[in-house]
Amino acid sequence: MPVAVAPNPSVAASERPVPSAAVEVTAASAADAPALGAPFFELRDVETHFPVEKGFLFKRRVGTVRAVDGVSLTLARGEVLGLVGESGCGKSTLGRTVLQLIPPTAGRVLLAGRDLTALRGEALRHARTDFQMIFQDPYASLNPRMTVYDCLAEAMTAHRSVPATELPRRVGALLETVGMAARFQRKYPHEFSGGQRQRIAIARALAVEPQVIIADEPVSALDVSIQAQILNLIARLVRERNLTMIFISHDLSVVKHVADRIAVMYLGRLVEIGPAAEVFERPLHPYAKALVSAVPIPNPARERDRAARRVILAGDPPSPLNPPAGCRFHPRCAYAIEECKAAQPPWVPWDETGLRRAACIRLKEING
């Protein structure tokens, strides 16, 4: 169902989208999704582990936090993949690992056939023009001592992508691209609202004209009245610039409006992946079923009827410091059997297309 947000007269003019009509966020249809051809962006068995040490002078390793543990993904050019899961499942760590902000423990990240994990020093710095990040908190991601002009011009100056004489014009054009007036470029971040700051953060990510963007919960810190506007902006930029994006969120109702596919993550591993509309309408994995059942419906009658069938998970997620053997979800799964504790479940295709898969040995049985 489309989410309509009418312009709020109390919001600054630059905070509103460029069109004067009401903002409408529509779910991506199968016809609008990019064709899945040869992989453009690929993750192969990516792992990110953090050592746990004790001692002050003589440190010793006492454990390992398996934040990301064997994640593989492929994205086509221009595709948006929604990555969802509860807090602490490793979504943001995976995003930072993809961007090489955190070095991976194992695995490879390939962009157009180029192995990003093998790059070091100047080669990695030069490659960063191809992939950028939109951070979750616009209040923390912008330097309060720098004007908007300085924030946006810094990346272009560092990568020498724009002559100095062209910087004012390019910065102004970037601001207009994200729905803000060029005259704001001499102001400081504290002079803007949260939505405006996130627009500036999006403009900064676009400054070096990247091919891939990692959006780490870009609307979770914003008011609900502003979220639809930012989602519309992101969807338009993806379409106009043919961007490939991993959109990280814990809110499925947000992800389904911008993503072509959804991948569900639990305790460092993917448990389900498939077209966004299908995953939202009929989740296959028991954990995905619980996530979807928790999404509220803006209809009291339907919500009351669905509340009786809501999936309530028992207990808290296990610690990534000591994850359970076999399927990591089995301690909280209502369908778990002894075989679930024996080995990590393989990917099981749901249909002949192979577009929908889930890591569950009882997939066909519980969805029959």
C-alpha positions in Angstrom: 0.0 0.0 0.0 1.5 3.4 -0.9 2.5 5.6 2.0 1.5 9.2 1.4 3.0 12.1 3.3 1.6 15.5 2.7 3.9 18.5 2.9 4.2 19.8 6.5 3.9 23.6 6.7 6.1 23.6 9.8 9.0 22.1 7.9 11.5 24.3 6.1 11.0 24.7 2.4 14.3 23.0 1.6 13.2 20.0 3.7 10.3 19.3 1.4 10.8 17.3 -1.8 11.1 19.3 -5.1 7.6 18.2 -6.5 4.8 20.2 -4.9 2.5 17.1 -4.9 2.2 14.8 -2.0 5.1 12.4 -1.5 4.3 8.8 -2.4 6.5 5.8 -1.7 5.5 2.8 -3.8 6.7 -0.7 -3.5 9.0 -1.9 -6.3 7.3 -4.2 -8.7 8.9 -7.2 -10.4 8.7 -5.4 -13.7 10.7 -2.5 -12.3 13.4 -4.7 -10.8 16.7 -4.8 -12.7 17.4 -8.0 -14.7 19.7 -10.3 -12.8 22.6 -10.7 -15.2 26.3 -11.2 -14.5 27.2 -10.2 -11.0 28.3 -6.6 -10.7 29.0 -6.6 -7.0 29.8 -9.8 -5.2 30.6 -11.0 -1.6 32.2 -14.4 -1.3 32.2 -16.1 2.1 32.9 -12.8 3.9 33.9 -13.2 7.6 34.5 -10.5 10.2 35.7 -11.7 13.5 36.9 -9.7 16.5 39.3 -11.1 19.1 38.4 -11.0 22.8 41.4 -10.4 25.0 42.2 -10.3 28.7 45.0 -8.7 30.5 46.7 -5.3 30.5 50.4 -5.8 29.8 50.3 -9.4 28.8 47.2 -9.9 26.7 45.8 -13.3 25.9 43.0 -14.2 23.5 40.1 -15.8 25.3 37.5 -15.9 22.5 36.3 -14.6 19.2 33.2 -12.5 18.3 31.9 -13.8 15.0 30.1 -10.7 13.9 29.9 -11.8 10.2 30.4 -15.4 9.5 30.4 -16.6 5.9 28.1 -14.2 4.0 27.9 -14.5 0.2 25.8 -12.2 -2.0 25.6 -11.1 -5.6 24.1 -7.9 -6.9 23.4 -6.9 -10.5 24.1 -3.4 -11.7 21.4 -1.0 -10.5 20.0 -3.4 -8.0 18.9 -2.5 -4.5 19.3 -5.3 -1.9 17.6 -4.8 1.5 19.5 -6.3 4.4 17.3 -6.8 7.4 17.6 -8.3 10.9 17.4 -7.4 14.5 20.0 -5.3 16.3 23.3 -7.0 16.8 23.0 -9.5 13.9 26.0 -8.0 12.0 24.3 -5.9 9.4 26.3 -2.7 10.0 29.5 -4.6 10.5 29.0 -6.3 7.1 28.4 -2.9 5.5 31.6 -1.5 7.0 33.5 -4.6 5.9 32.2 -4.2 2.3 33.7 -0.7 2.3 36.9 -1.9 3.8 36.4 0.3 6.9 36.8 -2.9 8.9 39.2 -5.4 7.3 37.6 -8.8 6.7 38.9 -11.8 8.5 38.3 -13.9 5.4 36.5 -13.8 2.1 36.5 -11.5 -0.9 34.5 -8.4 -2.1 34.4 -8.0 -5.8 33.3 -4.9 -7.7 33.1 -5.4 -11.5 35.6 -8.3 -11.2 38.1 -6.2 -9.1 38.9 -7.7 -5.6 38.6 -4.8 -3.2 39.9 -6.9 -0.3 43.3 -7.2 -2.0 43.7 -3.4 -2.3 46.0 -1.5 0.0 47.2 2.1 0.5 46.8 4.4 -2.5 45.1 1.7 -4.6 42.3 1.4 -2.0 42.1 5.1 -1.6 41.6 5.5 -5.3 39.0 2.7 -5.4 36.9 4.4 -2.8 35.5 6.7 -5.5 33.5 3.7 -6.6 31.8 2.9 -3.3 30.5 5.2 -0.5 28.4 5.0 2.6 25.3 6.8 4.0 25.6 6.6 7.8 22.7 6.1 10.2 23.1 9.2 12.3 23.3 12.5 10.4 24.0 14.3 13.6 27.3 12.4 14.1 28.3 11.8 10.5 28.9 15.5 9.6 31.8 17.5 11.0 30.3 20.4 13.0 33.3 22.6 12.3 32.9 22.4 8.6 30.4 24.2 6.4 28.3 22.3 4.0 30.5 23.5 1.2 33.6 22.1 2.9 31.9 18.8 3.7 31.0 18.2 0.1 34.1 19.7 -1.5 36.5 17.7 0.7 35.9 14.4 -1.1 36.2 15.9 -4.6 39.4 17.7 -3.6 40.9 14.7 -1.9 40.3 12.6 -5.0 41.2 15.4 -7.4 38.0 14.7 -9.4 37.0 18.3 -9.9 39.0 21.5 -10.6 39.1 24.0 -7.8 37.3 26.6 -10.0 34.4 24.2 -10.6 33.9 23.2 -6.9 31.3 25.9 -6.0 29.1 25.0 -9.0 29.4 21.3 -8.4 28.6 21.7 -4.7 25.5 23.8 -5.5 24.4 21.2 -8.1 24.8 18.4 -5.5 22.6 20.2 -3.0 19.9 20.8 -5.6 20.1 17.1 -6.5 19.1 16.2 -3.0 16.3 18.8 -2.8 18.1 21.7 -1.1 19.0 25.2 -2.2 22.5 26.0 -3.4 22.6 29.0 -1.0 22.8 26.7 2.0 26.4 25.7 1.2 27.9 28.3 3.5 25.9 27.1 6.6 27.0 24.7 9.3 25.4 21.4 10.1 23.8 22.6 13.4 21.7 25.1 11.4 19.7 22.3 9.7 17.1 19.8 10.8 17.7 16.1 10.9 16.2 15.5 7.5 18.2 18.2 6.0 21.4 16.9 7.5 20.7 13.5 6.0 20.1 15.0 2.6 23.6 16.6 3.0 25.0 13.3 4.0 23.5 11.7 0.9 25.0 14.5 -1.3 28.4 13.8 0.3 28.1 10.2 -0.7 27.3 11.2 -4.2 30.2 13.7 -4.5 32.7 11.3 -6.1 30.0 9.7 -8.3 30.2 6.2 -6.8 28.8 3.0 -8.4 27.9 1.3 -5.1 26.4 2.8 -2.0 25.9 1.2 1.4 23.0 2.9 3.2 23.2 2.0 6.9 19.7 2.6 8.3 19.5 6.1 6.7 16.0 6.9 7.9 15.9 5.3 11.4 17.1 8.5 13.1 14.5 10.7 11.4 10.9 11.7 12.2 8.3 9.5 10.5 7.0 12.5 8.5 10.5 12.9 6.9 11.2 9.2 6.3 9.0 8.9 3.2 10.7 12.0 1.7 14.2 10.5 2.2 13.1 7.1 0.8 11.7 8.9 -2.3 15.0 10.7 -2.7 17.0 7.5 -2.4 14.7 5.7 -4.9 15.0 8.5 -7.4 18.8 8.7 -7.1 19.1 4.9 -7.6 16.9 5.1 -10.7 18.6 8.2 -12.3 22.2 7.3 -11.5 21.9 3.5 -11.9 23.3 3.0 -8.5 23.8 -0.4 -6.9 22.9 -0.3 -3.2 22.8 -2.4 0.0 20.0 -0.8 2.1 20.5 -1.9 5.7 17.5 -1.7 8.1 15.7 -3.5 10.9 12.3 -2.2 9.6 10.9 -4.5 6.9 8.1 -2.0 6.1 10.7 0.5 5.0 12.9 -1.9 3.1 10.1 -3.3 1.0 9.5 0.2 -0.6 13.0 0.6 -1.9 14.5 -2.9 -2.4 14.4 -5.2 -5.3 15.4 -8.1 -3.1 15.6 -8.7 0.6 18.2 -10.7 2.5 17.5 -11.7 6.1 20.4 -11.9 8.5 20.6 -13.6 11.9 23.6 -13.8 14.2 26.2 -13.2 11.5 24.7 -15.4 8.7 22.0 -15.0 6.0 19.0 -17.2 6.5 16.7 -16.1 3.6 16.9 -14.2 0.4 14.4 -13.5 -2.4 12.4 -10.8 -4.2 11.2 -8.1 -1.8 7.5 -8.4 -2.3 7.6 -12.2 -2.0 9.7 -12.2 1.1 7.3 -9.7 2.7 4.1 -11.4 1.7 5.2 -15.0 2.3 8.4 -15.4 4.4 9.9 -18.9 4.3 12.4 -19.1 7.2 11.0 -19.2 10.7 13.1 -16.2 11.7 11.8 -14.2 8.7 8.3 -15.2 9.6 8.8 -13.7 13.1 10.2 -10.5 11.6 7.3 -10.0 9.1 4.7 -10.8 11.8 6.1 -7.9 13.9 5.5 -5.3 11.2 2.4 -3.3 12.3 -0.5 -2.8 9.9 -2.2 0.6 9.8 -5.6 -1.0 10.0 -7.0 -1.7 13.5 -9.3 -4.5 12.4 -6.6 -6.4 10.4 -4.0 -5.7 13.1 -6.2 -7.3 15.8 -6.9 -10.3 13.6 -3.2 -10.7 12.9 -2.0 -10.1 16.4 -3.5 -13.5 17.4 -1.2 -15.2 14.9 1.9 -13.1 15.7 5.1 -15.1 16.1 6.7 -14.5 19.5 10.3 -15.7 19.8 11.4 -17.2 23.0 14.4 -15.8 24.9 17.2 -13.5 23.6 19.5 -14.0 20.6 22.6 -16.0 21.5 25.9 -14.3 21.8 28.1 -14.1 18.7 31.0 -14.9 21.1 29.6 -18.4 21.6 27.0 -19.1 18.9 25.1 -22.4 19.0 26.2 -25.3 16.9 24.2 -26.2 13.8 21.5 -23.8 12.8 22.0 -20.7 14.9 18.3 -20.0 15.2 17.4 -23.4 16.6 17.3 -22.4 20.3 14.5 -20.0 19.5 12.8 -21.9 16.7 9.4 -23.5 17.2 10.1 -26.0 14.4 13.6 -27.1 15.6 14.4 -30.8 15.7 17.5 -32.7 16.7 19.0 -32.5 13.2 18.9 -28.7 13.4 21.6 -28.9 16.1 23.9 -31.2 14.2 25.2 -29.1 11.2 24.8 -25.7 9.6 21.8 -25.9 7.3 22.5 -25.5 3.5 20.7 -23.1 1.2 17.4 -24.7 0.0 15.8 -23.3 -3.2 12.1 -22.7 -2.9 11.2 -23.0 -6.6 12.9 -23.8 -9.9 14.0 -20.2 -10.5 16.3 -20.3 -7.5 15.6 -16.6 -6.7 14.1 -17.6 -3.4 16.2 -19.5 -1.0 16.3 -20.2 2.8 18.8 -21.9 5.1 16.4 -24.4 6.7 16.4 -28.2 6.5 12.6 -28.2 7.1 11.8 -25.5 4.5 9.4 -27.5 2.4 7.7 -29.1 5.4 6.9 -25.9 7.3 5.8 -24.1 4.2 3.9 -26.9 2.5 
